Amino acid sequence: MKLAVAGKGGAGKTTFSATAARLFARAGHPVLAIDADTNPNLHAALGISTTDVQKVPFPPTTLVSRGFNGPALNEPIDDVLDRHTITAADGVRLLRMGMPEHADEGCLCSAHAVVSALLSDLDNKVDTITMLDMEASPEHLSRGTAREANTLLLVAEPYFRSLEAAKLQAKLAAETNIGRVVVLANKCRSAGDFDAIAEFCGNHELDLIGKVPWGDEVLDADAATTPLLDFAPDSPVVDAIQTICSALVPSTPDTAPPSNPDVKKAP
C-alpha cells in the first residue's frame, strides 16, 4: 500500500504520517516513510536527529530516466533504499526527497521525479506500506509526483481555508490514477468541529474516514522534540490515529504491540 498524506500547511500531515508509520510497523508491516517536502522535517517527528539524518544523502537525480510511461529508476530499488534511507524507531525506514541548497537554483522538478519513480517501483514490494508525507501545496498532484499512490489522505482542520485546500486536492487527485481519496478530520475540539467537516465533505462528495481530536500533547511533544508516540503513547490523538490506520489497512489491529527497543538507527 502506498499512502500519500496531503493538506494545507499546519494541518497535521507530518504528525499523522510519523505516528501512523510507526503504528503500522508495530503491527508487523515493513514501512517506508518518504519525506516529500522540500522543507523536510519528518525525521524529527520520527525521532531521528538532524545530525544523524544529514549523514544519509538525498537520492540523486541521476537515479531517474524518463520514458513514455513517466520517470523510472535506472537502479534496483533495494540498492536505492539501502543507500538513501535511515532506520527510525520500530524499524521504519525514512527516505528524504531533497531540498534546495541555494537561493535562485530553480525548481525541484528532478527531485519530484525521483519520488514518482520510487513509488512506481514500490509496486514490486506488495508487503510494504509506504507513507508519503507531502508538502503543503497541490504541486505533488499537478506534477504527478503522487500519481502512483494507492490512497490519498487529505488532512483537514475545521475551518474554511483548510477544507477548501482539501477540496482542491481531491479534485486534482480525481484526474490521476490514485485509486482512493479520503479525508481525515483533524484537531477537532468539539463535536461541532467534526460535524462541520462532515457537512462539508457530504456537500462535496468527499469520503470522510475518521476524526482526530485536538490534543495539547501534540504541541508539548513538539516542544520537547520527542515523537508523539513516545511522549504520550496513551493519548486520545494516538488512539484516533490507530483507529484510522486500522480503517486504511484492515489487517492492522486496533492495539499495536509495544515498540522494539532493540531497533538500531543507522549511523
Secondary structure, 3 states (H helix, E strand, C coil): CEEEEEECCCCCHHHHHHHHHHHHHHCCCCEEEEEECCCCCHHHHHCCCHHHHCCCCCCCHHHEEEECCEEEECCCHHHHHHHHCEECHHHCEEEECCCCCCCCCCCCHHHHHHHHHHHHHHHHCCCCEEEEEECCCCHHHHCCCCCCCCEEEEEECCCHHHHHHHHHHHHHHCCCCCCEEEEEEEEECCHHHHHHHHHHHHHCCCEEEEEEECCHHHHHHHHCCCCHHHHCCCCHHHHHHHHHHHHHCCCCCCCCCCCCCCCCCCC
